[in-house]
């Protein structure tokens, strides 16, 4: 399943990369594949070096997106763990 990201979101990640965050940090924070972010860096890095975010509301939205993506990752990990635990205990019932 292919995920489509907003151009502003892509540029925000590129800015963070330019400001010193590693691809691994960005992956951990946003859950976006490192190779995807690297492609965005190639595509938008020159533009993002000179253009800063224009709207503070946009930053608030980006912060909210980050927090929600982080929460999604946590919930996915919890669901995976619970599925494994349910399968383990289901074996014991037989």
C-alpha positions as CSV (number, residue, x, y, z in Angstrom):
1,X,0.0,0.0,0.0
2,X,1.5,3.3,-1.1
3,X,1.2,6.3,1.2
4,X,1.0,9.8,-0.2
5,X,2.5,12.6,1.8
6,X,1.8,16.3,1.5
7,X,4.5,18.4,-0.1
8,X,4.8,20.6,2.9
9,X,5.3,17.6,5.1
10,X,8.1,16.3,2.8
11,X,9.8,19.7,2.8
12,X,9.6,19.9,6.6
13,X,11.4,16.5,6.9
14,X,14.0,17.7,4.4
15,X,14.5,20.9,6.5
16,X,15.0,18.8,9.7
17,X,17.5,16.6,7.8
18,X,19.4,19.8,6.7
19,X,19.3,21.1,10.3
20,X,21.2,17.9,11.4
21,X,18.7,15.2,12.1
22,X,19.7,11.8,10.8
23,X,17.6,9.6,8.5
24,X,17.3,7.1,11.3
25,X,16.0,9.8,13.7
26,X,13.4,11.0,11.1
27,X,12.4,7.4,10.5
28,X,11.9,6.8,14.2
29,X,9.9,10.0,14.7
30,X,7.7,9.9,11.6
31,X,7.7,6.3,10.4
32,X,8.7,7.2,6.9
33,X,11.2,4.9,5.2
34,X,14.8,6.2,5.1
35,X,15.0,5.7,1.4
36,X,11.8,7.8,0.9
37,X,13.3,10.6,3.0
38,X,16.6,10.4,1.1
39,X,14.7,10.8,-2.2
40,X,12.9,13.8,-0.8
41,X,16.3,15.3,0.3
42,X,17.6,14.9,-3.3
43,X,14.5,16.5,-4.7
44,X,13.9,19.4,-2.2
45,X,17.2,20.1,-0.5
46,X,18.2,23.1,-2.5
47,X,14.8,24.7,-2.2
48,X,14.6,24.0,1.6
49,X,18.0,25.5,2.3
50,X,16.7,28.9,1.4
51,X,13.0,28.8,2.2
52,X,11.8,28.7,5.8
53,X,8.2,27.7,6.8
54,X,5.8,30.5,6.2
55,X,2.9,29.7,8.5
56,X,3.0,28.9,12.2
57,X,-0.4,27.1,11.9
58,X,1.3,24.8,9.5
59,X,4.0,24.1,12.1
60,X,1.3,23.2,14.6
61,X,-0.3,20.9,12.1
62,X,3.1,19.3,11.4
63,X,3.6,18.8,15.1
64,X,0.2,17.2,15.4
65,X,1.0,14.9,12.5
66,X,4.3,13.9,14.1
67,X,2.6,13.1,17.4
68,X,-0.1,11.1,15.6
69,X,2.3,9.1,13.5
70,X,4.3,8.3,16.7
71,X,1.2,7.2,18.4
72,X,0.2,5.0,15.4
73,X,3.6,3.3,15.5
74,X,3.2,2.6,19.2
75,X,-0.2,1.2,18.7
76,X,0.9,-1.0,15.8
77,X,3.7,-2.4,18.0
78,X,1.2,-3.1,20.8
79,X,-1.2,-4.8,18.4
80,X,1.6,-7.0,17.0
81,X,2.6,-8.0,20.5
82,X,-1.0,-8.9,21.5
83,X,-1.5,-10.9,18.3
84,X,1.6,-13.0,19.2
85,X,0.5,-13.4,22.8
86,X,-3.0,-14.5,21.7
87,X,-1.4,-17.1,19.3
88,X,0.9,-18.3,22.0
89,X,-1.9,-18.8,24.5
90,X,-4.2,-20.3,21.9
91,X,-1.6,-23.1,21.4
92,X,-1.7,-23.9,25.2
93,X,-5.5,-24.4,25.1
94,X,-5.4,-27.4,22.8
